Amino acid sequence: MGKDLLTVFKVITRDVNYIKNRPLKGMLFAKLCDDMGLEYRSLLYYCEARWLSRAKVLQRVFELKKEIAIFLSDNNRDEKHLLFS
């Protein structure tokens, strides 16, 4: 994996783990997605043991990028370098 892509993936993994590792935040994110009428209500964890998981994590983050940006800004975790705007 290239250096730039690895940097982006580390930031995405940190933000996904911020939401998923805290049950309350995970439920609030699911409620946000549910209220917006989205197909998905949760993010996917990345696991190094499965080679397909990186692509699936990136795909889900891309599909939920607006909701992730809203959720992180509401929780005072603005990730300006993610280009979610």
PDB file with SEQRES, HELIX, SHEET and CRYST1 records, atoms N, CA, C and O in Angstrom:
SEQRES   1 A   85  MET GLY LYS ASP LEU LEU THR VAL PHE LYS VAL ILE THR          
SEQRES   2 A   85  ARG ASP VAL ASN TYR ILE LYS ASN ARG PRO LEU LYS GLY          
SEQRES   3 A   85  MET LEU PHE ALA LYS LEU CYS ASP ASP MET GLY LEU GLU          
SEQRES   4 A   85  TYR ARG SER LEU LEU TYR TYR CYS GLU ALA ARG TRP LEU          
SEQRES   5 A   85  SER ARG ALA LYS VAL LEU GLN ARG VAL PHE GLU LEU LYS          
SEQRES   6 A   85  LYS GLU ILE ALA ILE PHE LEU SER ASP ASN ASN ARG ASP          
SEQRES   7 A   85  GLU LYS HIS LEU LEU PHE SER                                  
HELIX    1 AA1 LYS A    3  LYS A   20  1                                  18    
HELIX    2 AA2 PRO A   23  ASP A   35  1                                  13    
HELIX    3 AA3 SER A   53  GLU A   63  1                                  11    
HELIX    4 AA4 LYS A   65  ASP A   74  1                                  10    
HELIX    5 AA5 LYS A   80  LEU A   82  5                                   3    
CRYST1    1.000    1.000    1.000  90.00  90.00  90.00 P 1           1          
ATOM      1  N   MET A   1       0.845  -1.165   0.000  1.00  0.00           N  
ATOM      2  CA  MET A   1       0.000   0.000   0.000  1.00  0.00           C  
ATOM      3  C   MET A   1       0.894   1.232   0.000  1.00  0.00           C  
ATOM      4  O   MET A   1       1.890   1.282   0.721  1.00  0.00           O  
ATOM      5  N   GLY A   2       0.539   2.216  -0.803  1.00  0.00           N  
ATOM      6  CA  GLY A   2       1.325   3.437  -0.883  1.00  0.00           C  
ATOM      7  C   GLY A   2       1.287   4.234   0.406  1.00  0.00           C  
ATOM      8  O   GLY A   2       0.394   4.060   1.235  1.00  0.00           O  
ATOM      9  N   LYS A   3       2.269   5.112   0.562  1.00  0.00           N  
ATOM     10  CA  LYS A   3       2.395   5.890   1.792  1.00  0.00           C  
ATOM     11  C   LYS A   3       1.182   6.791   2.017  1.00  0.00           C  
ATOM     12  O   LYS A   3       0.686   6.882   3.140  1.00  0.00           O  
ATOM     13  N   ASP A   4       0.694   7.459   0.965  1.00  0.00           N  
ATOM     14  CA  ASP A   4      -0.457   8.350   1.103  1.00  0.00           C  
ATOM     15  C   ASP A   4      -1.722   7.578   1.453  1.00  0.00           C  
ATOM     16  O   ASP A   4      -2.494   8.001   2.313  1.00  0.00           O  
ATOM     17  N   LEU A   5      -1.936   6.450   0.789  1.00  0.00           N  
ATOM     18  CA  LEU A   5      -3.115   5.635   1.060  1.00  0.00           C  
ATOM     19  C   LEU A   5      -3.056   5.047   2.471  1.00  0.00           C  
ATOM     20  O   LEU A   5      -4.081   4.934   3.142  1.00  0.00           O  
ATOM     21  N   LEU A   6      -1.878   4.681   2.910  1.00  0.00           N  
ATOM     22  CA  LEU A   6      -1.719   4.143   4.262  1.00  0.00           C  
ATOM     23  C   LEU A   6      -2.050   5.206   5.313  1.00  0.00           C  
ATOM     24  O   LEU A   6      -2.667   4.901   6.333  1.00  0.00           O  
ATOM     25  N   THR A   7      -1.642   6.447   5.062  1.00  0.00           N  
ATOM     26  CA  THR A   7      -1.953   7.544   5.979  1.00  0.00           C  
ATOM     27  C   THR A   7      -3.460   7.770   6.063  1.00  0.00           C  
ATOM     28  O   THR A   7      -4.002   7.928   7.157  1.00  0.00           O  
ATOM     29  N   VAL A   8      -4.134   7.785   4.927  1.00  0.00           N  
ATOM     30  CA  VAL A   8      -5.586   7.955   4.896  1.00  0.00           C  
ATOM     31  C   VAL A   8      -6.263   6.803   5.614  1.00  0.00           C  
ATOM     32  O   VAL A   8      -7.206   7.009   6.379  1.00  0.00           O  
ATOM     33  N   PHE A   9      -5.787   5.597   5.372  1.00  0.00           N  
ATOM     34  CA  PHE A   9      -6.400   4.426   5.997  1.00  0.00           C  
ATOM     35  C   PHE A   9      -6.230   4.442   7.510  1.00  0.00           C  
ATOM     36  O   PHE A   9      -7.125   4.006   8.234  1.00  0.00           O  
ATOM     37  N   LYS A  10      -5.098   4.937   7.997  1.00  0.00           N  
ATOM     38  CA  LYS A  10      -4.895   5.032   9.451  1.00  0.00           C  
ATOM     39  C   LYS A  10      -5.876   6.018  10.075  1.00  0.00           C  
ATOM     40  O   LYS A  10      -6.411   5.762  11.154  1.00  0.00           O  
ATOM     41  N   VAL A  11      -6.114   7.140   9.406  1.00  0.00           N  
ATOM     42  CA  VAL A  11      -7.065   8.131   9.914  1.00  0.00           C  
ATOM     43  C   VAL A  11      -8.477   7.552   9.917  1.00  0.00           C  
ATOM     44  O   VAL A  11      -9.218   7.715  10.886  1.00  0.00           O  
ATOM     45  N   ILE A  12      -8.847   6.877   8.833  1.00  0.00           N  
ATOM     46  CA  ILE A  12     -10.169   6.267   8.739  1.00  0.00           C  
ATOM     47  C   ILE A  12     -10.340   5.207   9.828  1.00  0.00           C  
ATOM     48  O   ILE A  12     -11.381   5.151  10.483  1.00  0.00           O  
ATOM     49  N   THR A  13      -9.335   4.380  10.019  1.00  0.00           N  
ATOM     50  CA  THR A  13      -9.399   3.337  11.051  1.00  0.00           C  
ATOM     51  C   THR A  13      -9.552   3.949  12.435  1.00  0.00           C  
ATOM     52  O   THR A  13     -10.328   3.446  13.247  1.00  0.00           O  
ATOM     53  N   ARG A  14      -8.827   5.023  12.717  1.00  0.00           N  
ATOM     54  CA  ARG A  14      -8.932   5.689  14.019  1.00  0.00           C  
ATOM     55  C   ARG A  14     -10.343   6.231  14.246  1.00  0.00           C  
ATOM     56  O   ARG A  14     -10.892   6.093  15.339  1.00  0.00           O  
ATOM     57  N   ASP A  15     -10.932   6.849  13.213  1.00  0.00           N  
ATOM     58  CA  ASP A  15     -12.269   7.418  13.361  1.00  0.00           C  
ATOM     59  C   ASP A  15     -13.345   6.343  13.458  1.00  0.00           C  
ATOM     60  O   ASP A  15     -14.295   6.487  14.228  1.00  0.00           O  
ATOM     61  N   VAL A  16     -13.206   5.274  12.689  1.00  0.00           N  
ATOM     62  CA  VAL A  16     -14.158   4.168  12.786  1.00  0.00           C  
ATOM     63  C   VAL A  16     -14.077   3.539  14.173  1.00  0.00           C  
ATOM     64  O   VAL A  16     -15.108   3.244  14.777  1.00  0.00           O  
ATOM     65  N   ASN A  17     -12.880   3.334  14.676  1.00  0.00           N  
ATOM     66  CA  ASN A  17     -12.710   2.771  16.014  1.00  0.00           C  
ATOM     67  C   ASN A  17     -13.249   3.707  17.091  1.00  0.00           C  
ATOM     68  O   ASN A  17     -13.759   3.241  18.110  1.00  0.00           O  
ATOM     69  N   TYR A  18     -13.143   5.028  16.880  1.00  0.00           N  
ATOM     70  CA  TYR A  18     -13.698   5.992  17.830  1.00  0.00           C  
ATOM     71  C   TYR A  18     -15.208   5.799  17.956  1.00  0.00           C  
ATOM     72  O   TYR A  18     -15.760   5.877  19.054  1.00  0.00           O  
ATOM     73  N   ILE A  19     -15.864   5.548  16.839  1.00  0.00           N  
ATOM     74  CA  ILE A  19     -17.313   5.356  16.857  1.00  0.00           C  
ATOM     75  C   ILE A  19     -17.669   3.961  17.353  1.00  0.00           C  
ATOM     76  O   ILE A  19     -18.561   3.817  18.189  1.00  0.00           O  
ATOM     77  N   LYS A  20     -16.994   2.936  16.857  1.00  0.00           N  
ATOM     78  CA  LYS A  20     -17.365   1.556  17.153  1.00  0.00           C  
ATOM     79  C   LYS A  20     -16.950   1.070  18.541  1.00  0.00           C  
ATOM     80  O   LYS A  20     -17.616   0.201  19.105  1.00  0.00           O  
ATOM     81  N   ASN A  21     -15.865   1.607  19.107  1.00  0.00           N  
ATOM     82  CA  ASN A  21     -15.367   1.114  20.394  1.00  0.00           C  
ATOM     83  C   ASN A  21     -16.170   1.606  21.585  1.00  0.00           C  
ATOM     84  O   ASN A  21     -16.001   1.102  22.695  1.00  0.00           O  
ATOM     85  N   ARG A  22     -17.027   2.570  21.373  1.00  0.00           N  
ATOM     86  CA  ARG A  22     -17.848   3.105  22.454  1.00  0.00           C  
ATOM     87  C   ARG A  22     -19.312   2.784  22.137  1.00  0.00           C  
ATOM     88  O   ARG A  22     -19.865   3.315  21.174  1.00  0.00           O  
ATOM     89  N   PRO A  23     -19.936   1.926  22.934  1.00  0.00           N  
ATOM     90  CA  PRO A  23     -21.305   1.493  22.620  1.00  0.00           C  
ATOM     91  C   PRO A  23     -22.295   2.640  22.451  1.00  0.00           C  
ATOM     92  O   PRO A  23     -23.132   2.607  21.548  1.00  0.00           O  
ATOM     93  N   LEU A  24     -22.209   3.653  23.310  1.00  0.00           N  
ATOM     94  CA  LEU A  24     -23.135   4.776  23.195  1.00  0.00           C  
ATOM     95  C   LEU A  24     -22.946   5.509  21.872  1.00  0.00           C  
ATOM     96  O   LEU A  24     -23.921   5.851  21.203  1.00  0.00           O  
ATOM     97  N   LYS A  25     -21.697   5.748  21.498  1.00  0.00           N  
ATOM     98  CA  LYS A  25     -21.433   6.427  20.236  1.00  0.00           C  
ATOM     99  C   LYS A  25     -21.894   5.584  19.050  1.00  0.00           C  
ATOM    100  O   LYS A  25     -22.404   6.120  18.066  1.00  0.00           O  
ATOM    101  N   GLY A  26     -21.718   4.279  19.141  1.00  0.00           N  
ATOM    102  CA  GLY A  26     -22.193   3.390  18.082  1.00  0.00           C  
ATOM    103  C   GLY A  26     -23.705   3.447  17.931  1.00  0.00           C  
ATOM    104  O   GLY A  26     -24.226   3.462  16.816  1.00  0.00           O  
ATOM    105  N   MET A  27     -24.408   3.478  19.065  1.00  0.00           N  
ATOM    106  CA  MET A  27     -25.876   3.570  19.017  1.00  0.00           C  
ATOM    107  C   MET A  27     -26.330   4.928  18.487  1.00  0.00           C  
ATOM    108  O   MET A  27     -27.298   5.007  17.731  1.00  0.00           O  
ATOM    109  N   LEU A  28     -25.635   5.994  18.879  1.00  0.00           N  
ATOM    110  CA  LEU A  28     -25.987   7.320  18.382  1.00  0.00           C  
ATOM    111  C   LEU A  28     -25.742   7.425  16.878  1.00  0.00           C  
ATOM    112  O   LEU A  28     -26.537   8.028  16.157  1.00  0.00           O  
ATOM    113  N   PHE A  29     -24.644   6.841  16.410  1.00  0.00           N  
ATOM    114  CA  PHE A  29     -24.365   6.855  14.975  1.00  0.00           C  
ATOM    115  C   PHE A  29     -25.418   6.047  14.218  1.00  0.00           C  
ATOM    116  O   PHE A  29     -25.862   6.464  13.148  1.00  0.00           O  
ATOM    117  N   ALA A  30     -25.819   4.905  14.756  1.00  0.00           N  
ATOM    118  CA  ALA A  30     -26.869   4.092  14.127  1.00  0.00           C  
ATOM    119  C   ALA A  30     -28.183   4.857  14.080  1.00  0.00           C  
ATOM    120  O   ALA A  30     -28.904   4.790  13.084  1.00  0.00           O  
ATOM    121  N   LYS A  31     -28.503   5.584  15.148  1.00  0.00           N  
ATOM    122  CA  LYS A  31     -29.724   6.387  15.178  1.00  0.00           C  
ATOM    123  C   LYS A  31     -29.669   7.499  14.138  1.00  0.00           C  
ATOM    124  O   LYS A  31     -30.662   7.764  13.461  1.00  0.00           O  
ATOM    125  N   LEU A  32     -28.513   8.151  14.007  1.00  0.00           N  
ATOM    126  CA  LEU A  32     -28.337   9.190  12.992  1.00  0.00           C  
ATOM    127  C   LEU A  32     -28.582   8.628  11.598  1.00  0.00           C  
ATOM    128  O   LEU A  32     -29.299   9.231  10.800  1.00  0.00           O  
ATOM    129  N   CYS A  33     -27.991   7.478  11.305  1.00  0.00           N  
ATOM    130  CA  CYS A  33     -28.166   6.851   9.992  1.00  0.00           C  
ATOM    131  C   CYS A  33     -29.613   6.420   9.776  1.00  0.00           C  
ATOM    132  O   CYS A  33     -30.150   6.547   8.675  1.00  0.00           O  
ATOM    133  N   ASP A  34     -30.235   5.913  10.830  1.00  0.00           N  
ATOM    134  CA  ASP A  34     -31.631   5.486  10.733  1.00  0.00           C  
ATOM    135  C   ASP A  34     -32.551   6.678  10.482  1.00  0.00           C  
ATOM    136  O   ASP A  34     -33.469   6.598   9.665  1.00  0.00           O  
ATOM    137  N   ASP A  35     -32.304   7.774  11.180  1.00  0.00           N  
ATOM    138  CA  ASP A  35     -33.109   8.986  10.999  1.00  0.00           C  
ATOM    139  C   ASP A  35     -32.954   9.575   9.602  1.00  0.00           C  
ATOM    140  O   ASP A  35     -33.877  10.203   9.084  1.00  0.00           O  
ATOM    141  N   MET A  36     -31.794   9.376   8.996  1.00  0.00           N  
ATOM    142  CA  MET A  36     -31.559   9.892   7.653  1.00  0.00           C  
ATOM    143  C   MET A  36     -32.037   8.919   6.577  1.00  0.00           C  
ATOM    144  O   MET A  36     -31.923   9.204   5.385  1.00  0.00           O  
ATOM    145  N   GLY A  37     -32.572   7.767   6.997  1.00  0.00           N  
ATOM    146  CA  GLY A  37     -33.133   6.804   6.055  1.00  0.00           C  
ATOM    147  C   GLY A  37     -32.101   6.082   5.208  1.00  0.00           C  
ATOM    148  O   GLY A  37     -32.354   5.778   4.042  1.00  0.00           O  
ATOM    149  N   LEU A  38     -30.951   5.806   5.780  1.00  0.00           N  
ATOM    150  CA  LEU A  38     -29.872   5.165   5.039  1.00  0.00           C  
ATOM    151  C   LEU A  38     -29.986   3.649   5.083  1.00  0.00           C  
ATOM    152  O   LEU A  38     -30.608   3.080   5.981  1.00  0.00           O  
ATOM    153  N   GLU A  39     -29.375   3.011   4.100  1.00  0.00           N  
ATOM    154  CA  GLU A  39     -29.381   1.547   4.029  1.00  0.00           C  
ATOM    155  C   GLU A  39     -28.545   0.939   5.153  1.00  0.00           C  
ATOM    156  O   GLU A  39     -28.940  -0.061   5.752  1.00  0.00           O  
ATOM    157  N   TYR A  40     -27.392   1.543   5.440  1.00  0.00           N  
ATOM    158  CA  TYR A  40     -26.489   1.030   6.463  1.00  0.00           C  
ATOM    159  C   TYR A  40     -26.636   1.830   7.743  1.00  0.00           C  
ATOM    160  O   TYR A  40     -26.871   3.038   7.713  1.00  0.00           O  
ATOM    161  N   ARG A  41     -26.495   1.142   8.870  1.00  0.00           N  
ATOM    162  CA  ARG A  41     -26.601   1.796  10.167  1.00  0.00           C  
ATOM    163  C   ARG A  41     -25.308   1.708  10.965  1.00  0.00           C  
ATOM    164  O   ARG A  41     -25.217   2.277  12.053  1.00  0.00           O  
ATOM    165  N   SER A  42     -24.313   1.007  10.446  1.00  0.00           N  
ATOM    166  CA  SER A  42     -23.077   0.860  11.204  1.00  0.00           C  
ATOM    167  C   SER A  42     -21.875   0.839  10.276  1.00  0.00           C  
ATOM    168  O   SER A  42     -21.988   0.642   9.066  1.00  0.00           O  
ATOM    169  N   LEU A  43     -20.731   1.048  10.889  1.00  0.00           N  
ATOM    170  CA  LEU A  43     -19.465   0.987  10.169  1.00  0.00           C  
ATOM    171  C   LEU A  43     -18.864  -0.397  10.348  1.00  0.00           C  
ATOM    172  O   LEU A  43     -19.286  -1.160  11.217  1.00  0.00           O  
ATOM    173  N   LEU A  44     -17.885  -0.713   9.530  1.00  0.00           N  
ATOM    174  CA  LEU A  44     -17.221  -2.007   9.619  1.00  0.00           C  
ATOM    175  C   LEU A  44     -15.846  -1.842  10.254  1.00  0.00           C  
ATOM    176  O   LEU A  44     -15.128  -0.883   9.969  1.00  0.00           O  
ATOM    177  N   TYR A  45     -15.492  -2.786  11.113  1.00  0.00           N  
ATOM    178  CA  TYR A  45     -14.144  -2.823  11.674  1.00  0.00           C  
ATOM    179  C   TYR A  45     -13.167  -3.325  10.618  1.00  0.00           C  
ATOM    180  O   TYR A  45     -13.529  -4.093   9.726  1.00  0.00           O  
ATOM    181  N   TYR A  46     -11.932  -2.879  10.738  1.00  0.00           N  
ATOM    182  CA  TYR A  46     -10.877  -3.407   9.883  1.00  0.00           C  
ATOM    183  C   TYR A  46     -10.165  -4.522  10.628  1.00  0.00           C  
ATOM    184  O   TYR A  46      -9.837  -4.370  11.804  1.00  0.00           O  
ATOM    185  N   CYS A  47      -9.925  -5.630   9.963  1.00  0.00           N  
ATOM    186  CA  CYS A  47      -9.218  -6.761  10.547  1.00  0.00           C  
ATOM    187  C   CYS A  47      -8.105  -7.173   9.592  1.00  0.00           C  
ATOM    188  O   CYS A  47      -8.380  -7.501   8.437  1.00  0.00           O  
ATOM    189  N   GLU A  48      -6.862  -7.163  10.046  1.00  0.00           N  
ATOM    190  CA  GLU A  48      -5.746  -7.484   9.164  1.00  0.00           C  
ATOM    191  C   GLU A  48      -5.749  -8.932   8.706  1.00  0.00           C  
ATOM    192  O   GLU A  48      -5.066  -9.266   7.738  1.00  0.00           O  
ATOM    193  N   ALA A  49      -6.484  -9.785   9.362  1.00  0.00           N  
ATOM    194  CA  ALA A  49      -6.484 -11.199   8.991  1.00  0.00           C  
ATOM    195  C   ALA A  49      -7.229 -11.457   7.678  1.00  0.00           C  
ATOM    196  O   ALA A  49      -6.997 -12.473   7.023  1.00  0.00           O  
ATOM    197  N   ARG A  50      -8.112 -10.551   7.297  1.00  0.00           N  
ATOM    198  CA  ARG A  50      -8.893 -10.756   6.080  1.00  0.00           C  
ATOM    199  C   ARG A  50      -8.499  -9.708   5.059  1.00  0.00           C  
ATOM    200  O   ARG A  50      -8.603  -8.513   5.336  1.00  0.00           O  
ATOM    201  N   TRP A  51      -8.054 -10.121   3.895  1.00  0.00           N  
ATOM    202  CA  TRP A  51      -7.568  -9.181   2.889  1.00  0.00           C  
ATOM    203  C   TRP A  51      -8.690  -8.377   2.258  1.00  0.00           C  
ATOM    204  O   TRP A  51      -8.428  -7.286   1.752  1.00  0.00           O  
ATOM    205  N   LEU A  52      -9.921  -8.856   2.263  1.00  0.00           N  
ATOM    206  CA  LEU A  52     -11.022  -8.106   1.677  1.00  0.00           C  
ATOM    207  C   LEU A  52     -11.535  -7.000   2.593  1.00  0.00           C  
ATOM    208  O   LEU A  52     -12.229  -6.094   2.131  1.00  0.00           O  
ATOM    209  N   SER A  53     -11.213  -7.055   3.854  1.00  0.00           N  
ATOM    210  CA  SER A  53     -11.824  -6.126   4.792  1.00  0.00           C  
ATOM    211  C   SER A  53     -11.413  -4.672   4.545  1.00  0.00           C  
ATOM    212  O   SER A  53     -12.210  -3.772   4.810  1.00  0.00           O  
ATOM    213  N   ARG A  54     -10.214  -4.410   4.056  1.00  0.00           N  
ATOM    214  CA  ARG A  54      -9.818  -3.026   3.778  1.00  0.00           C  
ATOM    215  C   ARG A  54     -10.739  -2.402   2.747  1.00  0.00           C  
ATOM    216  O   ARG A  54     -11.208  -1.278   2.924  1.00  0.00           O  
ATOM    217  N   ALA A  55     -10.992  -3.115   1.688  1.00  0.00           N  
ATOM    218  CA  ALA A  55     -11.862  -2.594   0.634  1.00  0.00           C  
ATOM    219  C   ALA A  55     -13.281  -2.379   1.157  1.00  0.00           C  
ATOM    220  O   ALA A  55     -13.917  -1.378   0.825  1.00  0.00           O  
ATOM    221  N   LYS A  56     -13.776  -3.299   1.963  1.00  0.00           N  
ATOM    222  CA  LYS A  56     -15.128  -3.168   2.504  1.00  0.00           C  
ATOM    223  C   LYS A  56     -15.227  -1.998   3.473  1.00  0.00           C  
ATOM    224  O   LYS A  56     -16.216  -1.265   3.463  1.00  0.00           O  
ATOM    225  N   VAL A  57     -14.215  -1.820   4.303  1.00  0.00           N  
ATOM    226  CA  VAL A  57     -14.203  -0.696   5.239  1.00  0.00           C  
ATOM    227  C   VAL A  57     -14.196   0.616   4.471  1.00  0.00           C  
ATOM    228  O   VAL A  57     -14.972   1.520   4.780  1.00  0.00           O  
ATOM    229  N   LEU A  58     -13.330   0.728   3.479  1.00  0.00           N  
ATOM    230  CA  LEU A  58     -13.245   1.961   2.689  1.00  0.00           C  
ATOM    231  C   LEU A  58     -14.540   2.231   1.939  1.00  0.00           C  
ATOM    232  O   LEU A  58     -14.971   3.379   1.842  1.00  0.00           O  
ATOM    233  N   GLN A  59     -15.163   1.190   1.410  1.00  0.00           N  
ATOM    234  CA  GLN A  59     -16.419   1.361   0.695  1.00  0.00           C  
ATOM    235  C   GLN A  59     -17.512   1.868   1.631  1.00  0.00           C  
ATOM    236  O   GLN A  59     -18.247   2.790   1.278  1.00  0.00           O  
ATOM    237  N   ARG A  60     -17.628   1.280   2.816  1.00  0.00           N  
ATOM    238  CA  ARG A  60     -18.661   1.692   3.766  1.00  0.00           C  
ATOM    239  C   ARG A  60     -18.413   3.120   4.238  1.00  0.00           C  
ATOM    240  O   ARG A  60     -19.356   3.900   4.371  1.00  0.00           O  
ATOM    241  N   VAL A  61     -17.145   3.471   4.493  1.00  0.00           N  
ATOM    242  CA  VAL A  61     -16.823   4.833   4.919  1.00  0.00           C  
ATOM    243  C   VAL A  61     -17.173   5.816   3.813  1.00  0.00           C  
ATOM    244  O   VAL A  61     -17.706   6.890   4.092  1.00  0.00           O  
ATOM    245  N   PHE A  62     -16.887   5.472   2.569  1.00  0.00           N  
ATOM    246  CA  PHE A  62     -17.227   6.357   1.463  1.00  0.00           C  
ATOM    247  C   PHE A  62     -18.742   6.539   1.351  1.00  0.00           C  
ATOM    248  O   PHE A  62     -19.213   7.645   1.088  1.00  0.00           O  
ATOM    249  N   GLU A  63     -19.501   5.471   1.548  1.00  0.00           N  
ATOM    250  CA  GLU A  63     -20.962   5.552   1.452  1.00  0.00           C  
ATOM    251  C   GLU A  63     -21.564   6.359   2.599  1.00  0.00           C  
ATOM    252  O   GLU A  63     -22.623   6.965   2.438  1.00  0.00           O  
ATOM    253  N   LEU A  64     -20.905   6.372   3.745  1.00  0.00           N  
ATOM    254  CA  LEU A  64     -21.416   7.081   4.919  1.00  0.00           C  
ATOM    255  C   LEU A  64     -20.590   8.323   5.263  1.00  0.00           C  
ATOM    256  O   LEU A  64     -20.630   8.795   6.399  1.00  0.00           O  
ATOM    257  N   LYS A  65     -19.847   8.852   4.299  1.00  0.00           N  
ATOM    258  CA  LYS A  65     -18.916   9.938   4.598  1.00  0.00           C  
ATOM    259  C   LYS A  65     -19.595  11.185   5.143  1.00  0.00           C  
ATOM    260  O   LYS A  65     -19.046  11.830   6.036  1.00  0.00           O  
ATOM    261  N   LYS A  66     -20.765  11.544   4.641  1.00  0.00           N  
ATOM    262  CA  LYS A  66     -21.460  12.735   5.137  1.00  0.00           C  
ATOM    263  C   LYS A  66     -21.924  12.528   6.574  1.00  0.00           C  
ATOM    264  O   LYS A  66     -21.817  13.429   7.405  1.00  0.00           O  
ATOM    265  N   GLU A  67     -22.435  11.345   6.856  1.00  0.00           N  
ATOM    266  CA  GLU A  67     -22.920  11.057   8.197  1.00  0.00           C  
ATOM    267  C   GLU A  67     -21.765  10.983   9.193  1.00  0.00           C  
ATOM    268  O   GLU A  67     -21.905  11.420  10.336  1.00  0.00           O  
ATOM    269  N   ILE A  68     -20.634  10.438   8.773  1.00  0.00           N  
ATOM    270  CA  ILE A  68     -19.456  10.388   9.644  1.00  0.00           C  
ATOM    271  C   ILE A  68     -18.985  11.805   9.952  1.00  0.00           C  
ATOM    272  O   ILE A  68     -18.651  12.117  11.095  1.00  0.00           O  
ATOM    273  N   ALA A  69     -18.958  12.658   8.936  1.00  0.00           N  
ATOM    274  CA  ALA A  69     -18.534  14.044   9.142  1.00  0.00           C  
ATOM    275  C   ALA A  69     -19.471  14.760  10.107  1.00  0.00           C  
ATOM    276  O   ALA A  69     -19.013  15.491  10.986  1.00  0.00           O  
ATOM    277  N   ILE A  70     -20.783  14.559   9.952  1.00  0.00           N  
ATOM    278  CA  ILE A  70     -21.759  15.169  10.863  1.00  0.00           C  
ATOM    279  C   ILE A  70     -21.545  14.660  12.283  1.00  0.00           C  
ATOM    280  O   ILE A  70     -21.523  15.443  13.233  1.00  0.00           O  
ATOM    281  N   PHE A  71     -21.389  13.353  12.424  1.00  0.00           N  
ATOM    282  CA  PHE A  71     -21.229  12.749  13.748  1.00  0.00           C  
ATOM    283  C   PHE A  71     -19.949  13.227  14.422  1.00  0.00           C  
ATOM    284  O   PHE A  71     -19.967  13.564  15.606  1.00  0.00           O  
ATOM    285  N   LEU A  72     -18.846  13.261  13.694  1.00  0.00           N  
ATOM    286  CA  LEU A  72     -17.580  13.687  14.282  1.00  0.00           C  
ATOM    287  C   LEU A  72     -17.603  15.162  14.651  1.00  0.00           C  
ATOM    288  O   LEU A  72     -17.052  15.552  15.680  1.00  0.00           O  
ATOM    289  N   SER A  73     -18.236  15.986  13.819  1.00  0.00           N  
ATOM    290  CA  SER A  73     -18.297  17.410  14.160  1.00  0.00           C  
ATOM    291  C   SER A  73     -19.199  17.644  15.369  1.00  0.00           C  
ATOM    292  O   SER A  73     -18.920  18.526  16.181  1.00  0.00           O  
ATOM    293  N   ASP A  74     -20.275  16.869  15.501  1.00  0.00           N  
ATOM    294  CA  ASP A  74     -21.136  16.978  16.680  1.00  0.00           C  
ATOM    295  C   ASP A  74     -20.410  16.540  17.950  1.00  0.00           C  
ATOM    296  O   ASP A  74     -20.762  16.978  19.045  1.00  0.00           O  
ATOM    297  N   ASN A  75     -19.411  15.688  17.816  1.00  0.00           N  
ATOM    298  CA  ASN A  75     -18.636  15.200  18.957  1.00  0.00           C  
ATOM    299  C   ASN A  75     -17.286  15.900  19.073  1.00  0.00           C  
ATOM    300  O   ASN A  75     -16.366  15.384  19.709  1.00  0.00           O  
ATOM    301  N   ASN A  76     -17.170  17.071  18.459  1.00  0.00           N  
ATOM    302  CA  ASN A  76     -15.951  17.896  18.530  1.00  0.00           C  
ATOM    303  C   ASN A  76     -14.701  17.149  18.080  1.00  0.00           C  
ATOM    304  O   ASN A  76     -13.631  17.307  18.668  1.00  0.00           O  
ATOM    305  N   ARG A  77     -14.839  16.341  17.043  1.00  0.00           N  
ATOM    306  CA  ARG A  77     -13.688  15.633  16.468  1.00  0.00           C  
ATOM    307  C   ARG A  77     -13.635  15.927  14.983  1.00  0.00           C  
ATOM    308  O   ARG A  77     -13.806  15.028  14.160  1.00  0.00           O  
ATOM    309  N   ASP A  78     -13.403  17.169  14.641  1.00  0.00           N  
ATOM    310  CA  ASP A  78     -13.334  17.563  13.237  1.00  0.00           C  
ATOM    311  C   ASP A  78     -12.051  17.013  12.607  1.00  0.00           C  
ATOM    312  O   ASP A  78     -10.947  17.295  13.070  1.00  0.00           O  
ATOM    313  N   GLU A  79     -12.216  16.241  11.566  1.00  0.00           N  
ATOM    314  CA  GLU A  79     -11.088  15.692  10.822  1.00  0.00           C  
ATOM    315  C   GLU A  79     -11.041  16.415   9.479  1.00  0.00           C  
ATOM    316  O   GLU A  79     -11.498  15.888   8.465  1.00  0.00           O  
ATOM    317  N   LYS A  80     -10.491  17.610   9.480  1.00  0.00           N  
ATOM    318  CA  LYS A  80     -10.487  18.439   8.282  1.00  0.00           C  
ATOM    319  C   LYS A  80      -9.705  17.817   7.132  1.00  0.00           C  
ATOM    320  O   LYS A  80      -9.994  18.084   5.965  1.00  0.00           O  
ATOM    321  N   HIS A  81      -8.725  16.998   7.454  1.00  0.00           N  
ATOM    322  CA  HIS A  81      -7.895  16.411   6.416  1.00  0.00           C  
ATOM    323  C   HIS A  81      -8.552  15.218   5.721  1.00  0.00           C  
ATOM    324  O   HIS A  81      -7.972  14.650   4.795  1.00  0.00           O  
ATOM    325  N   LEU A  82      -9.744  14.835   6.151  1.00  0.00           N  
ATOM    326  CA  LEU A  82     -10.426  13.717   5.496  1.00  0.00           C  
ATOM    327  C   LEU A  82     -11.159  14.124   4.239  1.00  0.00           C  
ATOM    328  O   LEU A  82     -11.562  13.266   3.454  1.00  0.00           O  
ATOM    329  N   LEU A  83     -11.341  15.419   4.031  1.00  0.00           N  
ATOM    330  CA  LEU A  83     -12.034  15.940   2.846  1.00  0.00           C  
ATOM    331  C   LEU A  83     -13.449  15.395   2.748  1.00  0.00           C  
ATOM    332  O   LEU A  83     -13.894  15.012   1.666  1.00  0.00           O  
ATOM    333  N   PHE A  84     -14.163  15.358   3.874  1.00  0.00           N  
ATOM    334  CA  PHE A  84     -15.535  14.872   3.886  1.00  0.00           C  
ATOM    335  C   PHE A  84     -16.537  15.951   3.494  1.00  0.00           C  
ATOM    336  O   PHE A  84     -17.737  15.678   3.460  1.00  0.00           O  
ATOM    337  N   SER A  85     -16.099  17.125   3.207  1.00  0.00           N  
ATOM    338  CA  SER A  85     -17.049  18.187   2.905  1.00  0.00           C  
ATOM    339  C   SER A  85     -17.557  18.130   1.488  1.00  0.00           C  
ATOM    340  O   SER A  85     -18.367  18.966   1.088  1.00  0.00           O  
TER     341      SER A  85                                                      
END                                                                             
